Amino acid sequence: MGSWQIGESATALGLDPQGRGEVTFTVTNASTAADRAVLTVHPLDGAADGWFTVTEPMRPVAAGASVVFPVGVAVPSSVAAGTYGVQGVAYSANTDPSETSATSKRVSVTVGAAAAPTSPRLPWWAFAAIGAAVLLVVIVVGVLLLGGDDSAETSAETTTTTSPETTTTTAGGGGGGFLDPSVLTIPRPVFEPTTTTAPPVLIEVPDTVGELRAAALAQLSDFDVRVEVDCDLRFAGLPVDIPLVVDQDPRTGRHPEGSEVVIVSGPSPQELPC
């Protein structure tokens, strides 16, 4: 009786624009005797049997050897886009499949997902040409800004007007430069003041419910909160000599410094009415 092992070439299969692809299953005879292996495919997740083709579904396999079963995939164009699945099952040709079968992992089949287009890469000479063009532009600009007739006498009168926003310079006179602007305006940056608000400081407020009112007030006094005491008349008839805290708002937790904390307690007989 054969003992089989099966592996898949991939757990995810992408199809070409025509909806075609291929996955392979490697079947290994782990027994000590030669046998014949049969490969079948089980469609999953809505896939159809007609999508998958096993060219040679039965092959002899020597003991300890392996064979590869190619499975062609062809999905009709009418199938809705989505992810489907398939599994390979190998078993002995001479025995009940339920006694010797081995099942592969699930292989997902993606239908209708177009591959992302790959942008073409520029050849090296294109980058070289761009670099040369940039260098030429820099040289021309440098000549225009710095070039001139060193033998010519130059006189210039300059008037500078300063305002909070811009500085305007007017140049005049003879000269031999290629670039001789009459008005040069230089914008001055305006800095806007920025303000930052520090986040509130949070403190851990304790829970005083069930404690004596005096003890609760003493405990809350250690924290930077405003404490207010409310009287609950529902507890006025109880035989309690000292009032207990029955509610607190807010309850325990992290709250900003200076928050108001209201504790509610039953009144003592000396406090009636509240």
C-alpha positions as YAML, in Angstrom:
chain: A
units: angstrom
residues:
- id: 1
  name: MET
  ca: [0.00, 0.00, 0.00]
- id: 2
  name: GLY
  ca: [1.42, 3.37, -1.02]
- id: 3
  name: SER
  ca: [2.18, 6.22, 1.36]
- id: 4
  name: TRP
  ca: [2.09, 9.58, -0.40]
- id: 5
  name: GLN
  ca: [3.29, 13.09, 0.21]
- id: 6
  name: ILE
  ca: [2.22, 16.04, -1.96]
- id: 7
  name: GLY
  ca: [3.48, 19.58, -2.33]
- id: 8
  name: GLU
  ca: [2.42, 22.52, -4.48]
- id: 9
  name: SER
  ca: [4.60, 24.88, -6.55]
- id: 10
  name: ALA
  ca: [2.87, 27.96, -5.05]
- id: 11
  name: THR
  ca: [-0.04, 28.81, -2.78]
- id: 12
  name: ALA
  ca: [-1.16, 31.73, -4.98]
- id: 13
  name: LEU
  ca: [-1.60, 31.63, -8.74]
- id: 14
  name: GLY
  ca: [-1.95, 34.67, -10.98]
- id: 15
  name: LEU
  ca: [-3.41, 34.36, -14.47]
- id: 16
  name: ASP
  ca: [-2.41, 36.10, -17.70]
- id: 17
  name: PRO
  ca: [-4.82, 38.50, -19.47]
- id: 18
  name: GLN
  ca: [-6.40, 35.50, -21.23]
- id: 19
  name: GLY
  ca: [-7.19, 33.86, -17.88]
- id: 20
  name: ARG
  ca: [-4.59, 31.10, -18.23]
- id: 21
  name: GLY
  ca: [-1.90, 29.77, -15.89]
- id: 22
  name: GLU
  ca: [-0.28, 26.64, -14.52]
- id: 23
  name: VAL
  ca: [0.41, 25.11, -11.11]
- id: 24
  name: THR
  ca: [2.38, 21.93, -10.43]
- id: 25
  name: PHE
  ca: [2.01, 19.33, -7.68]
- id: 26
  name: THR
  ca: [4.98, 17.18, -6.62]
- id: 27
  name: VAL
  ca: [3.95, 13.72, -5.40]
- id: 28
  name: THR
  ca: [6.45, 11.58, -3.45]
- id: 29
  name: ASN
  ca: [6.18, 7.83, -2.80]
- id: 30
  name: ALA
  ca: [7.16, 7.56, 0.88]
- id: 31
  name: SER
  ca: [6.68, 3.78, 0.98]
- id: 32
  name: THR
  ca: [9.26, 1.03, 0.37]
- id: 33
  name: ALA
  ca: [7.54, -0.38, -2.74]
- id: 34
  name: ALA
  ca: [6.90, 1.02, -6.20]
- id: 35
  name: ASP
  ca: [3.36, 2.16, -6.88]
- id: 36
  name: ARG
  ca: [1.22, 4.14, -9.30]
- id: 37
  name: ALA
  ca: [0.11, 7.63, -8.22]
- id: 38
  name: VAL
  ca: [-3.13, 9.26, -9.34]
- id: 39
  name: LEU
  ca: [-3.56, 13.06, -9.09]
- id: 40
  name: THR
  ca: [-6.97, 14.72, -9.01]
- id: 41
  name: VAL
  ca: [-7.84, 18.37, -8.34]
- id: 42
  name: HIS
  ca: [-10.64, 19.61, -6.09]
- id: 43
  name: PRO
  ca: [-12.01, 23.08, -6.98]
- id: 44
  name: LEU
  ca: [-12.75, 25.38, -4.00]
- id: 45
  name: ASP
  ca: [-14.55, 28.66, -3.36]
- id: 46
  name: GLY
  ca: [-16.76, 28.51, -6.42]
- id: 47
  name: ALA
  ca: [-14.15, 27.31, -8.93]
- id: 48
  name: ALA
  ca: [-15.26, 24.74, -11.56]
- id: 49
  name: ASP
  ca: [-13.77, 21.38, -12.55]
- id: 50
  name: GLY
  ca: [-13.57, 22.51, -16.17]
- id: 51
  name: TRP
  ca: [-11.00, 25.18, -15.32]
- id: 52
  name: PHE
  ca: [-8.30, 22.61, -14.50]
- id: 53
  name: THR
  ca: [-6.60, 20.04, -16.75]
- id: 54
  name: VAL
  ca: [-4.19, 17.29, -15.61]
- id: 55
  name: THR
  ca: [-2.36, 16.10, -18.73]
- id: 56
  name: GLU
  ca: [-1.24, 12.74, -17.33]
- id: 57
  name: PRO
  ca: [-3.17, 12.06, -14.11]
- id: 58
  name: MET
  ca: [-1.64, 8.59, -13.37]
- id: 59
  name: ARG
  ca: [2.09, 7.83, -13.24]
- id: 60
  name: PRO
  ca: [4.32, 5.06, -11.86]
- id: 61
  name: VAL
  ca: [6.51, 6.15, -8.97]
- id: 62
  name: ALA
  ca: [9.43, 4.15, -7.59]
- id: 63
  name: ALA
  ca: [9.90, 3.78, -3.84]
- id: 64
  name: GLY
  ca: [11.25, 7.03, -2.40]
- id: 65
  name: ALA
  ca: [10.94, 8.83, -5.77]
- id: 66
  name: SER
  ca: [8.86, 11.84, -6.78]
- id: 67
  name: VAL
  ca: [6.94, 12.89, -9.89]
- id: 68
  name: VAL
  ca: [5.63, 16.32, -10.93]
- id: 69
  name: PHE
  ca: [2.06, 16.71, -12.19]
- id: 70
  name: PRO
  ca: [1.49, 19.94, -14.19]
- id: 71
  name: VAL
  ca: [-2.07, 21.26, -13.96]
- id: 72
  name: GLY
  ca: [-3.20, 23.74, -16.59]
- id: 73
  name: VAL
  ca: [-5.67, 26.46, -15.59]
- id: 74
  name: ALA
  ca: [-8.02, 28.20, -18.05]
- id: 75
  name: VAL
  ca: [-10.77, 30.41, -16.63]
- id: 76
  name: PRO
  ca: [-13.54, 31.59, -18.98]
- id: 77
  name: SER
  ca: [-13.77, 35.34, -19.54]
- id: 78
  name: SER
  ca: [-17.37, 35.30, -18.27]
- id: 79
  name: VAL
  ca: [-16.26, 34.39, -14.72]
- id: 80
  name: ALA
  ca: [-16.60, 37.21, -12.20]
- id: 81
  name: ALA
  ca: [-13.42, 38.69, -10.80]
- id: 82
  name: GLY
  ca: [-12.42, 37.30, -7.44]
- id: 83
  name: THR
  ca: [-10.27, 34.78, -5.62]
- id: 84
  name: TYR
  ca: [-11.00, 31.09, -6.06]
- id: 85
  name: GLY
  ca: [-9.13, 27.99, -4.90]
- id: 86
  name: VAL
  ca: [-7.99, 24.49, -5.77]
- id: 87
  name: GLN
  ca: [-6.30, 21.57, -3.99]
- id: 88
  name: GLY
  ca: [-4.38, 18.61, -5.36]
- id: 89
  name: VAL
  ca: [-5.16, 15.08, -4.07]
- id: 90
  name: ALA
  ca: [-2.82, 12.13, -4.66]
- id: 91
  name: TYR
  ca: [-3.61, 8.45, -3.97]
- id: 92
  name: SER
  ca: [-2.65, 4.91, -5.05]
- id: 93
  name: ALA
  ca: [-4.21, 3.62, -8.27]
- id: 94
  name: ASN
  ca: [-4.67, 0.11, -6.85]
- id: 95
  name: THR
  ca: [-6.31, 1.00, -3.50]
- id: 96
  name: ASP
  ca: [-9.25, 2.90, -2.10]
- id: 97
  name: PRO
  ca: [-8.42, 6.65, -2.30]
- id: 98
  name: SER
  ca: [-9.72, 7.18, 1.23]
- id: 99
  name: GLU
  ca: [-7.00, 4.85, 2.57]
- id: 100
  name: THR
  ca: [-3.92, 6.33, 0.87]
- id: 101
  name: SER
  ca: [-4.82, 9.85, -0.26]
- id: 102
  name: ALA
  ca: [-2.74, 12.95, 0.56]
- id: 103
  name: THR
  ca: [-4.05, 16.49, 0.08]
- id: 104
  name: SER
  ca: [-2.00, 19.57, -0.81]
- id: 105
  name: LYS
  ca: [-2.36, 23.05, 0.65]
- id: 106
  name: ARG
  ca: [-4.96, 25.39, -0.80]
- id: 107
  name: VAL
  ca: [-3.80, 27.22, -3.93]
- id: 108
  name: SER
  ca: [-5.63, 30.51, -4.46]
- id: 109
  name: VAL
  ca: [-6.49, 31.48, -8.05]
- id: 110
  name: THR
  ca: [-6.99, 35.20, -8.63]
- id: 111
  name: VAL
  ca: [-9.31, 36.05, -11.53]
- id: 112
  name: GLY
  ca: [-9.62, 39.52, -13.05]
- id: 113
  name: ALA
  ca: [-6.78, 41.19, -11.11]
- id: 114
  name: ALA
  ca: [-4.68, 43.00, -13.66]
- id: 115
  name: ALA
  ca: [-0.98, 43.11, -13.03]
- id: 116
  name: ALA
  ca: [0.38, 46.52, -12.16]
- id: 117
  name: PRO
  ca: [1.97, 48.15, -15.24]
- id: 118
  name: THR
  ca: [5.72, 48.41, -15.11]
- id: 119
  name: SER
  ca: [7.04, 51.82, -16.06]
- id: 120
  name: PRO
  ca: [9.82, 51.65, -18.66]
- id: 121
  name: ARG
  ca: [13.31, 52.52, -17.42]
- id: 122
  name: LEU
  ca: [15.33, 55.16, -19.21]
- id: 123
  name: PRO
  ca: [18.66, 54.03, -20.72]
- id: 124
  name: TRP
  ca: [21.89, 55.33, -19.22]
- id: 125
  name: TRP
  ca: [22.56, 57.70, -22.11]
- id: 126
  name: ALA
  ca: [19.27, 59.51, -21.43]
- id: 127
  name: PHE
  ca: [20.46, 60.40, -17.91]
- id: 128
  name: ALA
  ca: [23.80, 61.53, -19.35]
- id: 129
  name: ALA
  ca: [22.05, 63.80, -21.87]
- id: 130
  name: ILE
  ca: [19.88, 65.34, -19.14]
- id: 131
  name: GLY
  ca: [22.96, 66.01, -17.01]
- id: 132
  name: ALA
  ca: [24.78, 67.64, -19.91]
- id: 133
  name: ALA
  ca: [21.77, 69.88, -20.65]
- id: 134
  name: VAL
  ca: [21.58, 71.01, -17.02]
- id: 135
  name: LEU
  ca: [25.32, 71.77, -16.99]
- id: 136
  name: LEU
  ca: [24.99, 73.81, -20.19]
- id: 137
  name: VAL
  ca: [22.17, 75.88, -18.71]
- id: 138
  name: VAL
  ca: [24.27, 76.60, -15.59]
- id: 139
  name: ILE
  ca: [27.21, 77.74, -17.72]
- id: 140
  name: VAL
  ca: [25.05, 80.07, -19.86]
- id: 141
  name: VAL
  ca: [23.44, 81.65, -16.80]
- id: 142
  name: GLY
  ca: [26.86, 82.16, -15.21]
- id: 143
  name: VAL
  ca: [28.17, 83.92, -18.33]
- id: 144
  name: LEU
  ca: [25.12, 86.19, -18.50]
- id: 145
  name: LEU
  ca: [25.42, 87.18, -14.83]
- id: 146
  name: LEU
  ca: [29.20, 87.54, -14.56]
- id: 147
  name: GLY
  ca: [30.34, 88.40, -18.09]
- id: 148
  name: GLY
  ca: [31.15, 91.97, -19.22]
- id: 149
  name: ASP
  ca: [33.69, 94.32, -20.77]
- id: 150
  name: ASP
  ca: [36.54, 94.71, -18.24]
- id: 151
  name: SER
  ca: [38.09, 97.57, -20.31]
- id: 152
  name: ALA
  ca: [34.98, 99.76, -20.21]
- id: 153
  name: GLU
  ca: [34.63, 102.34, -17.51]
- id: 154
  name: THR
  ca: [31.54, 101.90, -15.46]
- id: 155
  name: SER
  ca: [29.77, 104.43, -13.31]
- id: 156
  name: ALA
  ca: [26.68, 103.67, -11.39]
- id: 157
  name: GLU
  ca: [24.32, 105.51, -9.15]
- id: 158
  name: THR
  ca: [22.33, 103.36, -6.81]
- id: 159
  name: THR
  ca: [19.22, 104.34, -4.89]
- id: 160
  name: THR
  ca: [17.90, 101.93, -2.31]
- id: 161
  name: THR
  ca: [14.40, 102.15, -0.85]
- id: 162
  name: THR
  ca: [13.56, 99.92, 2.09]
- id: 163
  name: SER
  ca: [10.05, 99.03, 3.20]
- id: 164
  name: PRO
  ca: [8.85, 96.41, 5.67]
- id: 165
  name: GLU
  ca: [8.05, 94.00, 2.84]
- id: 166
  name: THR
  ca: [10.59, 94.56, -0.02]
- id: 167
  name: THR
  ca: [13.94, 96.14, -0.82]
- id: 168
  name: THR
  ca: [14.08, 97.91, -4.25]
- id: 169
  name: THR
  ca: [17.40, 98.75, -5.88]
- id: 170
  name: THR
  ca: [17.64, 101.01, -8.95]
- id: 171
  name: ALA
  ca: [20.91, 100.90, -10.89]
- id: 172
  name: GLY
  ca: [21.95, 103.26, -13.64]
- id: 173
  name: GLY
  ca: [24.96, 104.35, -15.63]
- id: 174
  name: GLY
  ca: [27.12, 102.94, -18.36]
- id: 175
  name: GLY
  ca: [28.63, 99.54, -18.40]
- id: 176
  name: GLY
  ca: [29.15, 96.52, -20.47]
- id: 177
  name: GLY
  ca: [27.33, 93.63, -18.79]
- id: 178
  name: PHE
  ca: [25.00, 91.31, -20.63]
- id: 179
  name: LEU
  ca: [22.50, 91.60, -17.76]
- id: 180
  name: ASP
  ca: [21.81, 95.17, -16.64]
- id: 181
  name: PRO
  ca: [18.46, 95.31, -14.84]
- id: 182
  name: SER
  ca: [17.09, 98.72, -13.99]
- id: 183
  name: VAL
  ca: [15.00, 97.58, -11.07]
- id: 184
  name: LEU
  ca: [15.71, 94.65, -8.79]
- id: 185
  name: THR
  ca: [13.06, 93.75, -6.20]
- id: 186
  name: ILE
  ca: [14.04, 91.35, -3.44]
- id: 187
  name: PRO
  ca: [11.16, 90.07, -1.30]
- id: 188
  name: ARG
  ca: [11.77, 90.04, 2.43]
- id: 189
  name: PRO
  ca: [10.37, 87.17, 4.47]
- id: 190
  name: VAL
  ca: [7.54, 87.86, 6.88]
- id: 191
  name: PHE
  ca: [7.63, 85.67, 9.97]
- id: 192
  name: GLU
  ca: [4.34, 84.88, 11.65]
- id: 193
  name: PRO
  ca: [4.48, 84.28, 15.41]
- id: 194
  name: THR
  ca: [3.57, 80.78, 16.44]
- id: 195
  name: THR
  ca: [1.94, 79.75, 19.65]
- id: 196
  name: THR
  ca: [1.84, 76.34, 21.23]
- id: 197
  name: THR
  ca: [-0.62, 75.12, 23.78]
- id: 198
  name: ALA
  ca: [0.65, 72.71, 26.37]
- id: 199
  name: PRO
  ca: [-1.53, 69.63, 26.85]
- id: 200
  name: PRO
  ca: [-3.44, 69.47, 30.15]
- id: 201
  name: VAL
  ca: [-1.78, 67.68, 33.03]
- id: 202
  name: LEU
  ca: [-3.72, 64.54, 33.96]
- id: 203
  name: ILE
  ca: [-3.92, 63.23, 37.51]
- id: 204
  name: GLU
  ca: [-5.25, 59.90, 38.82]
- id: 205
  name: VAL
  ca: [-8.43, 60.61, 40.84]
- id: 206
  name: PRO
  ca: [-9.14, 57.91, 43.50]
- id: 207
  name: ASP
  ca: [-12.51, 56.21, 44.05]
- id: 208
  name: THR
  ca: [-13.99, 57.19, 47.44]
- id: 209
  name: VAL
  ca: [-17.35, 55.39, 47.20]
- id: 210
  name: GLY
  ca: [-18.01, 53.44, 50.41]
- id: 211
  name: GLU
  ca: [-15.68, 55.53, 52.53]
- id: 212
  name: LEU
  ca: [-16.63, 57.93, 55.30]
- id: 213
  name: ARG
  ca: [-17.27, 61.42, 54.02]
- id: 214
  name: ALA
  ca: [-14.49, 62.91, 56.18]
- id: 215
  name: ALA
  ca: [-12.02, 60.30, 54.97]
- id: 216
  name: ALA
  ca: [-13.04, 60.89, 51.34]
- id: 217
  name: LEU
  ca: [-12.56, 64.66, 51.69]
- id: 218
  name: ALA
  ca: [-9.17, 64.13, 53.28]
- id: 219
  name: GLN
  ca: [-8.14, 61.76, 50.49]
- id: 220
  name: LEU
  ca: [-9.25, 64.09, 47.69]
- id: 221
  name: SER
  ca: [-7.52, 67.06, 49.29]
- id: 222
  name: ASP
  ca: [-4.20, 65.53, 48.25]
- id: 223
  name: PHE
  ca: [-5.09, 66.07, 44.58]
- id: 224
  name: ASP
  ca: [-5.45, 69.29, 42.58]
- id: 225
  name: VAL
  ca: [-9.27, 69.05, 42.20]
- id: 226
  name: ARG
  ca: [-12.28, 71.06, 43.36]
- id: 227
  name: VAL
  ca: [-14.50, 68.96, 45.65]
- id: 228
  name: GLU
  ca: [-18.24, 69.52, 46.08]
- id: 229
  name: VAL
  ca: [-20.41, 67.55, 48.52]
- id: 230
  name: ASP
  ca: [-24.04, 66.68, 47.74]
- id: 231
  name: CYS
  ca: [-26.48, 65.19, 50.27]
- id: 232
  name: ASP
  ca: [-28.65, 62.20, 49.29]
- id: 233
  name: LEU
  ca: [-31.92, 62.26, 51.30]
- id: 234
  name: ARG
  ca: [-32.68, 58.65, 50.36]
- id: 235
  name: PHE
  ca: [-30.29, 57.60, 53.11]
- id: 236
  name: ALA
  ca: [-31.66, 60.00, 55.72]
- id: 237
  name: GLY
  ca: [-33.67, 57.32, 57.56]
- id: 238
  name: LEU
  ca: [-30.88, 54.81, 57.93]
- id: 239
  name: PRO
  ca: [-29.42, 54.28, 61.44]
- id: 240
  name: VAL
  ca: [-26.05, 55.69, 60.43]
- id: 241
  name: ASP
  ca: [-24.19, 57.98, 62.78]
- id: 242
  name: ILE
  ca: [-21.53, 58.98, 60.27]
- id: 243
  name: PRO
  ca: [-22.42, 59.58, 56.56]
- id: 244
  name: LEU
  ca: [-20.87, 57.36, 53.90]
- id: 245
  name: VAL
  ca: [-20.04, 58.31, 50.29]
- id: 246
  name: VAL
  ca: [-22.55, 56.57, 47.97]
- id: 247
  name: ASP
  ca: [-21.56, 58.11, 44.62]
- id: 248
  name: GLN
  ca: [-18.76, 60.08, 42.99]
- id: 249
  name: ASP
  ca: [-18.66, 62.02, 39.71]
- id: 250
  name: PRO
  ca: [-16.35, 61.53, 37.92]
- id: 251
  name: ARG
  ca: [-15.32, 58.14, 39.17]
- id: 252
  name: THR
  ca: [-11.73, 56.96, 39.42]
- id: 253
  name: GLY
  ca: [-9.52, 57.58, 36.40]
- id: 254
  name: ARG
  ca: [-7.22, 60.16, 34.83]
- id: 255
  name: HIS
  ca: [-8.69, 63.68, 34.70]
- id: 256
  name: PRO
  ca: [-7.20, 67.17, 34.11]
- id: 257
  name: GLU
  ca: [-5.87, 69.12, 37.07]
- id: 258
  name: GLY
  ca: [-8.43, 71.48, 38.57]
- id: 259
  name: SER
  ca: [-11.41, 69.30, 37.61]
- id: 260
  name: GLU
  ca: [-14.50, 69.32, 39.82]
- id: 261
  name: VAL
  ca: [-15.25, 66.12, 41.75]
- id: 262
  name: VAL
  ca: [-18.72, 65.76, 43.30]
- id: 263
  name: ILE
  ca: [-19.20, 63.22, 46.08]
- id: 264
  name: VAL
  ca: [-22.68, 62.21, 47.22]
- id: 265
  name: SER
  ca: [-23.29, 60.94, 50.75]
- id: 266
  name: GLY
  ca: [-26.14, 60.25, 53.12]
- id: 267
  name: PRO
  ca: [-26.57, 62.91, 55.85]
- id: 268
  name: SER
  ca: [-25.86, 62.31, 59.50]
- id: 269
  name: PRO
  ca: [-28.73, 62.90, 61.95]
- id: 270
  name: GLN
  ca: [-27.19, 66.23, 62.95]
- id: 271
  name: GLU
  ca: [-27.35, 67.46, 59.33]
- id: 272
  name: LEU
  ca: [-31.10, 66.89, 58.73]
- id: 273
  name: PRO
  ca: [-32.53, 68.44, 56.74]
- id: 274
  name: CYS
  ca: [-29.72, 68.62, 54.10]
...
